[in-house]
Amino acid sequence: MIFEVGILGSSSATPIYQRHPTAQVINFHERFFLVDCGEGTLIQMNRYKIKFHRINHIFISHLHGDHYLGLLGLISTMHLQGRSTPLHIYGPHDLKEIIDIQLKYSETALRYQLEFHATDPLSPAVLYEDEDIFISTIILSHRIPCTGFLFSEKPRLRKLKKDKLHQFNIPVTAYNDLKAGLDYVDEEGKRIPNDQLTNDPRKPRRYAFCSDTIFDERLISIVKGVDLLYHEATFLSDKADRAMETFHSTAAQAAEIAKRAGVKRLIIGHFSARYKNLYPLLDEAKAVFTETTLAIEGDRFSIE
């Protein structure tokens, strides 16, 4: 089952050096979710052949322009191209007013239903859930209310050992109970332990998106053990004072969160326009947490 993160934008406030503001597409088993929608996101989606009509859920972390200014263009383009299926947007309460004003003064009546879901920047909550995945908020510490997003695959059913089922003459009617982890008990009361008849399922996978945030140790327990963590790394450590002033993080601080949380891999992004060369940021992070990579536009990260 595919679980993949695609980078569409990795710059901070200023689009520069062919880097665009924050936007990512998460592909979970051919269900596509857009996370943040900075200026130029639609262009980036076209460039990397992302079919934006397949996106039904958009998650906006906060109301700094580099994280949502591409949203209204995307909404309008979907309208102009005849979208008819509902579009769900999850974001700060005031984002609805911004969208409504734009639609009002452009005299646009969307051809499709736009469903808005306000996020709570003070209390984590599950925003979306289906049979395979749930998406919840991560409370972040930024200059304005801001949330990250945690994509969590649901536990899979246990896998049947077909040879053992035949060996013990297990009836088909018992299969669902076995997949759910129950032992098999025959008509005579003989019990066969579940682990003799099934294998462990694949461990559920998780991806954590931590948008703009100051270094915050509270994140460690929230993202503990995730397969892939994206954490902003706006500055190098020589600008730590500037990072604190603007409620952002350094590359070393992002790596420290990853190290202490025991994550498997770290992606750093949201790079300041002052850095044309990003490798010093990568080097700083890797000195703390070796499994670090840069958020380079067009790159895709598969969670196995």
Secondary structure as the mmCIF struct_conf table of DSSP 4:
data_model
#
loop_
_struct_conf.conf_type_id
_struct_conf.id
_struct_conf.beg_label_comp_id
_struct_conf.beg_label_asym_id
_struct_conf.beg_label_seq_id
_struct_conf.end_label_comp_id
_struct_conf.end_label_asym_id
_struct_conf.end_label_seq_id
STRN STRN1 PHE A 3 GLY A 9
STRN STRN2 SER A 11 SER A 11
BEND BEND1 ALA A 13 THR A 14
STRN STRN3 ILE A 16 ILE A 16
TURN_TY1_P TURN_TY1_P1 TYR A 17 GLN A 18
STRN STRN4 ARG A 19 ARG A 19
STRN STRN5 PRO A 21 PRO A 21
BEND BEND2 THR A 22 THR A 22
STRN STRN6 ALA A 23 PHE A 28
TURN_TY1_P TURN_TY1_P2 HIS A 29 GLU A 30
STRN STRN7 ARG A 31 CYS A 37
TURN_TY1_P TURN_TY1_P3 GLU A 39 GLY A 40
HELX_RH_AL_P HELX_RH_AL_P1 THR A 41 ARG A 47
TURN_TY1_P TURN_TY1_P4 TYR A 48 LYS A 49
HELX_RH_3T_P HELX_RH_3T_P1 PHE A 52 ARG A 54
STRN STRN8 ILE A 55 PHE A 59
BEND BEND3 LEU A 63 HIS A 64
HELX_RH_3T_P HELX_RH_3T_P2 GLY A 65 HIS A 67
TURN_TY1_P TURN_TY1_P5 TYR A 68 GLY A 70
HELX_RH_AL_P HELX_RH_AL_P2 LEU A 71 LEU A 80
TURN_TY1_P TURN_TY1_P6 GLN A 81 GLY A 82
BEND BEND4 THR A 85 THR A 85
STRN STRN9 LEU A 87 GLY A 91
HELX_RH_AL_P HELX_RH_AL_P3 HIS A 93 TYR A 105
TURN_TY1_P TURN_TY1_P7 SER A 106 GLU A 107
BEND BEND5 ARG A 111 TYR A 112
STRN STRN10 LEU A 114 ALA A 118
BEND BEND6 PRO A 121 SER A 123
STRN STRN11 VAL A 126 GLU A 129
BEND BEND7 GLU A 131 ASP A 132
STRN STRN12 ILE A 133 ILE A 139
BEND BEND8 ARG A 143 ILE A 144
STRN STRN13 THR A 147 GLU A 153
HELX_LH_PP_P HELX_LH_PP_P1 LYS A 154 ARG A 158
STRN STRN14 LYS A 159 LEU A 160
HELX_RH_AL_P HELX_RH_AL_P4 LYS A 162 GLN A 167
TURN_TY1_P TURN_TY1_P8 PHE A 168 ASN A 169
HELX_RH_3T_P HELX_RH_3T_P3 VAL A 172 ALA A 174
HELX_RH_AL_P HELX_RH_AL_P5 TYR A 175 LYS A 179
TURN_TY1_P TURN_TY1_P9 ALA A 180 GLY A 181
HELX_LH_PP_P HELX_LH_PP_P2 LEU A 182 ASP A 183
STRN STRN15 TYR A 184 VAL A 185
TURN_TY1_P TURN_TY1_P10 GLU A 187 GLU A 188
STRN STRN16 ARG A 191 ILE A 192
HELX_RH_AL_P HELX_RH_AL_P6 ASN A 194 LEU A 197
STRN STRN17 THR A 198 ASN A 199
HELX_LH_PP_P HELX_LH_PP_P3 ASP A 200 ARG A 205
STRN STRN18 ARG A 206 CYS A 210
BEND BEND9 ASP A 212 ASP A 212
TURN_TY1_P TURN_TY1_P11 GLU A 217 ARG A 218
HELX_RH_AL_P HELX_RH_AL_P7 LEU A 219 ILE A 222
BEND BEND10 VAL A 223 VAL A 223
TURN_TY1_P TURN_TY1_P12 LYS A 224 GLY A 225
BEND BEND11 ASP A 227 ASP A 227
STRN STRN19 LEU A 228 GLU A 232
STRN STRN20 PHE A 235 PHE A 235
HELX_RH_3T_P HELX_RH_3T_P4 SER A 237 LYS A 239
HELX_RH_AL_P HELX_RH_AL_P8 ALA A 240 THR A 246
TURN_TY1_P TURN_TY1_P13 PHE A 247 PHE A 247
STRN STRN21 THR A 250 THR A 250
HELX_RH_AL_P HELX_RH_AL_P9 ALA A 251 ALA A 261
TURN_TY1_P TURN_TY1_P14 GLY A 262 GLY A 262
BEND BEND12 LYS A 264 LYS A 264
STRN STRN22 ARG A 265 GLY A 269
STRN STRN23 PHE A 271 PHE A 271
TURN_TY1_P TURN_TY1_P15 ALA A 273 ARG A 274
BEND BEND13 LYS A 276 LYS A 276
HELX_RH_AL_P HELX_RH_AL_P10 TYR A 279 LYS A 286
TURN_TY1_P TURN_TY1_P16 ALA A 287 VAL A 288
BEND BEND14 THR A 290 GLU A 291
STRN STRN24 THR A 292 LEU A 294
TURN_TY1_P TURN_TY1_P17 GLU A 297 GLY A 298
STRN STRN25 ARG A 300 SER A 302
#
